[in-house]
């Protein structure tokens, strides 16, 4: 891991918001996949299987008791993590599984929105995804304030989103992630 990244100030982070807001709205790209086999462990993968019963196959979520379906996956905007982490080798420290170049805002992806990614379909969960003490320890107090600000939490979802897996499929880095029509 690259250890020479300095913590950015809140002003420096806010200066990157225009770049984040320019994320694709309808179809983007899966930039990184991270599996968390055990607490504190990360595996950066090129491809993985998403399964409604297991979550991201091999991830510790599948062994969690009780499993919370609305928290099967966490997705973070790759532009936000690039800004916060400063080095791609540090992205995985955020603890998310899928890093995507896609607008994750509430306006663009309201709860229940379905997304096709690779051969899988996922659905945006209502559960908010918030930064925690681990995020602060890895990226700094201002980074935590940045991703957890009321505007970021309620609108932009800078910390990312939770999702559940609707239909199983293989996904890989470089796959398109795009909005699909909801069933109904």
C-alpha positions as CSV (number, residue, x, y, z in Angstrom):
1,X,0.0,0.0,0.0
2,X,1.1,3.5,-0.7
3,X,1.7,5.2,2.7
4,X,2.8,8.6,1.5
5,X,-0.7,10.1,1.1
6,X,-1.4,13.1,3.2
7,X,-4.8,13.8,4.7
8,X,-6.6,16.4,2.5
9,X,-8.4,19.4,4.1
10,X,-12.1,19.8,3.9
11,X,-11.6,22.7,1.4
12,X,-9.3,20.5,-0.8
13,X,-11.9,17.7,-0.8
14,X,-14.8,20.1,-1.6
15,X,-12.8,21.5,-4.5
16,X,-13.1,18.1,-6.1
17,X,-16.9,18.1,-6.0
18,X,-17.4,19.2,-9.6
19,X,-15.4,16.2,-10.8
20,X,-17.5,13.9,-8.7
21,X,-20.8,15.5,-9.9
22,X,-19.6,14.9,-13.5
23,X,-19.9,11.1,-13.0
24,X,-21.9,9.2,-15.6
25,X,-25.6,9.1,-14.8
26,X,-27.1,6.2,-16.7
27,X,-24.1,3.9,-17.4
28,X,-20.7,3.8,-15.9
29,X,-17.8,1.4,-15.3
30,X,-16.8,-1.0,-12.6
31,X,-13.4,0.2,-11.6
32,X,-12.4,-2.1,-8.7
33,X,-13.6,-5.2,-6.9
34,X,-12.6,-5.9,-3.3
35,X,-13.5,-9.0,-1.4
36,X,-13.3,-8.9,2.4
37,X,-12.7,-12.6,3.5
38,X,-12.2,-11.6,7.2
39,X,-12.3,-8.4,9.2
40,X,-9.4,-6.2,8.2
41,X,-8.4,-8.3,5.2
42,X,-8.8,-7.2,1.6
43,X,-8.4,-9.0,-1.8
44,X,-8.5,-6.9,-4.9
45,X,-10.0,-9.1,-7.7
46,X,-10.4,-8.9,-11.4
47,X,-13.8,-10.8,-11.3
48,X,-16.2,-12.3,-8.8
49,X,-19.6,-13.8,-8.6
50,X,-22.5,-12.0,-7.0
51,X,-25.2,-14.3,-5.5
52,X,-28.5,-13.4,-3.7
53,X,-27.8,-16.0,-1.0
54,X,-24.1,-15.5,-0.5
55,X,-23.5,-11.9,-1.5
56,X,-20.2,-11.3,-3.1
57,X,-18.9,-14.9,-3.1
58,X,-16.1,-15.4,-0.6
59,X,-16.8,-12.1,1.3
60,X,-17.4,-12.2,5.0
61,X,-21.0,-10.9,4.6
62,X,-21.9,-14.5,3.6
63,X,-20.8,-15.8,7.0
64,X,-22.4,-12.9,9.0
65,X,-25.1,-13.9,11.4
66,X,-27.6,-12.4,11.1
67,X,-27.1,-11.4,7.5
68,X,-28.7,-8.2,6.5
69,X,-29.9,-8.4,2.9
70,X,-30.0,-4.7,2.5
71,X,-26.3,-4.6,3.2
72,X,-25.1,-7.4,0.9
73,X,-22.9,-5.0,-1.1
74,X,-21.4,-1.6,-0.7
75,X,-20.6,0.5,-3.7
76,X,-18.6,3.7,-3.7
77,X,-18.1,6.3,-6.4
78,X,-14.6,5.8,-7.8
79,X,-14.1,9.6,-8.2
80,X,-14.8,10.1,-4.5
81,X,-12.4,7.4,-3.4
82,X,-9.8,8.6,-5.8
83,X,-10.1,12.1,-4.3
84,X,-10.1,10.9,-0.7
85,X,-7.5,8.1,-0.9
86,X,-5.2,9.9,-3.5
87,X,-3.6,6.6,-4.6
88,X,-5.5,3.7,-6.2
89,X,-3.6,1.3,-3.9
90,X,-5.4,2.9,-1.0
91,X,-9.0,2.6,-2.4
92,X,-9.5,-0.8,-0.7
93,X,-9.0,0.8,2.7
94,X,-12.4,2.3,2.5
95,X,-13.9,-1.2,3.0
96,X,-16.3,-1.2,0.1
97,X,-16.6,-4.1,-2.4
98,X,-17.4,-2.3,-5.7
99,X,-15.9,1.0,-6.8
100,X,-17.9,2.4,-9.8
101,X,-17.7,5.4,-12.0
102,X,-21.4,6.2,-11.7
103,X,-23.5,8.9,-10.1
104,X,-24.7,7.3,-6.9
105,X,-26.8,10.4,-5.8
106,X,-30.3,10.0,-4.4
107,X,-31.7,12.0,-7.4
108,X,-30.0,9.6,-9.8
109,X,-30.4,6.3,-8.0
110,X,-33.4,6.4,-5.6
111,X,-34.0,3.5,-3.3
112,X,-35.2,0.5,-5.3
113,X,-33.3,1.4,-8.5
114,X,-32.0,-1.7,-10.2
115,X,-28.6,-1.8,-11.8
116,X,-27.2,-4.3,-14.2
117,X,-23.5,-5.0,-13.7
118,X,-21.9,-7.8,-15.7
119,X,-24.4,-10.6,-15.6
120,X,-25.9,-9.6,-12.2
121,X,-28.6,-7.3,-11.2
122,X,-28.5,-5.4,-7.9
123,X,-31.0,-3.0,-6.2
124,X,-30.2,0.2,-4.2
125,X,-31.1,-0.3,-0.5
126,X,-32.7,2.3,1.7
127,X,-30.1,1.8,4.4
128,X,-27.6,4.8,4.4
129,X,-23.9,4.1,4.1
130,X,-21.9,6.2,6.4
131,X,-18.3,6.8,7.2
132,X,-17.1,5.5,10.6
133,X,-14.1,5.6,12.9
134,X,-12.2,3.2,10.6
135,X,-12.7,5.6,7.6
136,X,-11.5,8.5,9.8
137,X,-8.4,6.6,10.9
138,X,-7.5,5.7,7.3
139,X,-8.3,9.0,5.5
140,X,-8.6,11.7,8.2
141,X,-11.1,13.7,10.1
142,X,-11.9,16.1,7.2
143,X,-12.5,13.1,4.8
144,X,-15.0,11.7,7.3
145,X,-16.7,15.2,7.6
146,X,-16.7,15.4,3.8
147,X,-18.5,12.1,3.2
148,X,-20.8,12.4,6.2
149,X,-21.9,16.0,5.7
150,X,-25.7,16.4,5.6
151,X,-25.6,17.4,1.9
152,X,-23.3,14.4,1.1
153,X,-25.5,11.9,3.0
154,X,-28.8,13.1,1.8
155,X,-28.0,14.0,-1.7
156,X,-24.7,13.0,-3.2
157,X,-24.1,9.8,-1.1
158,X,-20.3,10.5,-1.2
159,X,-19.7,7.6,1.2
160,X,-21.6,5.3,-1.2
161,X,-24.6,3.0,-1.1
162,X,-25.7,-0.3,0.1
163,X,-27.3,-2.7,-2.3
164,X,-28.9,-6.2,-2.4
165,X,-28.4,-8.7,-5.1
166,X,-31.5,-9.4,-7.2
167,X,-30.1,-11.9,-9.6
168,X,-26.8,-13.8,-9.6
169,X,-24.0,-13.3,-12.1
170,X,-20.3,-12.8,-12.7
171,X,-18.9,-9.3,-12.7
172,X,-15.5,-8.1,-13.7
173,X,-13.4,-4.9,-13.6
174,X,-14.3,-2.9,-16.8
175,X,-17.9,-4.1,-16.9
176,X,-20.6,-1.6,-17.5
177,X,-22.9,-0.8,-14.6
178,X,-26.2,0.7,-15.8
179,X,-29.7,1.5,-14.7
180,X,-32.4,-1.0,-15.7
181,X,-36.2,-0.8,-15.5
182,X,-37.6,-2.0,-12.2
183,X,-39.7,-5.1,-12.3
184,X,-43.3,-4.6,-11.6
